[in-house]
Amino acid sequence: MSHSIACYRCGFSLASLSLPLSRRDECPGCGHYLHVCRMCVHFEPSVPKKCREDDAEEVLEKERPNFCDYYEPSERAFDPNRKVEEEAARGALDALFGGEAGTESGYCDAPSEADKLFE
């Protein structure tokens, strides 16, 4: 079955994955779980519980895998503007704290000024 679903975090095409997505399916592009509220057609930030499905149990962590029976992956889950904003924020943090852009931890191998005190 062909579909045009993309990861809500990175926009990687999930056409190679078969539906329905399992609770433990991960994005081949970024490794994040896909059976999450933010990836669902019922996800709506402007409503109570951020879910349009009234009968669904409330899930507090919208980007963590869950057992919701109403889950249905959305073709509109990926927002390119959100990704641009996230990359800009990460770049600003890296510039502020001296990390390298594009790394998860921002860890630098160069010795810090504090480390030099103990040499």
C-alpha positions in Angstrom: 0.0 0.0 0.0 1.5 3.3 -1.1 1.3 6.4 1.2 3.1 9.7 1.5 3.7 9.9 5.2 6.9 11.6 6.4 8.5 11.7 9.8 7.1 14.5 12.0 10.6 15.4 13.2 12.9 15.3 10.2 10.6 14.9 7.2 12.1 11.6 6.0 9.7 9.7 3.7 8.2 6.7 5.4 6.8 5.2 2.2 9.0 2.1 2.7 7.3 1.2 6.0 4.1 -0.7 5.9 1.0 0.4 7.7 -0.2 0.2 10.4 2.9 1.5 12.2 3.8 -0.5 15.3 4.4 1.1 18.7 8.2 0.5 18.3 8.6 1.6 14.7 11.4 4.2 14.3 12.1 6.7 11.6 15.0 5.4 9.4 16.2 9.0 9.0 16.4 10.3 12.6 15.7 7.3 14.8 12.7 8.8 16.7 9.6 6.7 17.4 6.7 7.1 15.1 3.7 5.9 17.1 3.5 9.2 18.9 0.8 11.8 19.3 2.6 14.4 17.2 2.5 12.0 14.3 -1.3 11.3 14.5 -4.2 12.7 12.5 -6.0 13.5 15.7 -3.2 15.7 17.1 -4.2 19.3 17.4 -2.3 21.7 19.7 -5.2 24.1 20.1 -7.7 21.7 21.7 -7.7 20.3 25.2 -5.4 17.3 25.7 -4.1 18.3 22.2 -6.2 15.5 20.7 -9.4 15.8 18.7 -10.5 12.3 19.6 -12.7 12.7 22.7 -12.6 9.1 23.8 -8.8 8.8 23.7 -7.0 8.6 27.0 -4.8 11.6 27.7 -1.1 11.1 26.8 1.2 13.6 28.6 4.3 13.1 26.5 3.3 13.8 22.9 6.6 12.7 21.4 6.9 9.3 23.3 5.5 6.0 22.0 2.1 5.1 23.4 -0.6 2.5 23.2 -3.4 4.8 21.9 -6.0 2.7 19.9 -7.1 5.8 18.0 -3.6 6.4 16.5 -3.5 7.0 12.8 -0.4 8.4 11.1 -0.9 11.8 9.5 0.5 12.9 6.1 0.6 16.5 7.5 2.6 15.7 10.6 5.9 17.1 9.3 6.1 20.9 9.5 9.2 22.3 7.7 8.9 25.6 9.6 9.3 23.7 12.9 12.5 22.0 11.7 13.9 25.4 10.5 13.1 26.9 13.9 14.7 23.9 15.7 17.9 24.2 13.7 18.1 27.9 14.3 17.6 27.4 18.1 20.2 24.6 18.1 22.7 26.9 16.2 22.1 29.7 18.7 22.7 27.4 21.6 25.8 26.0 20.0 27.1 29.5 19.5 26.3 30.5 23.0 27.9 27.4 24.7 30.7 26.7 22.2 29.3 23.4 20.9 29.5 22.3 17.3 26.5 22.9 15.1 24.8 19.6 14.1 25.9 17.5 17.0 23.5 16.1 19.6 25.6 16.7 22.7 27.6 19.7 21.7 30.6 18.1 23.4 34.0 19.4 22.4 37.2 17.3 22.6 39.4 20.3 23.2 40.5 20.8 26.8 38.6 23.5 28.6 40.2 26.3 30.6 39.2 24.5 33.8 41.0 21.3 32.7 44.2 23.3 32.1 44.2 24.3 35.7 44.8 20.7 36.8 47.7 19.9 34.4 
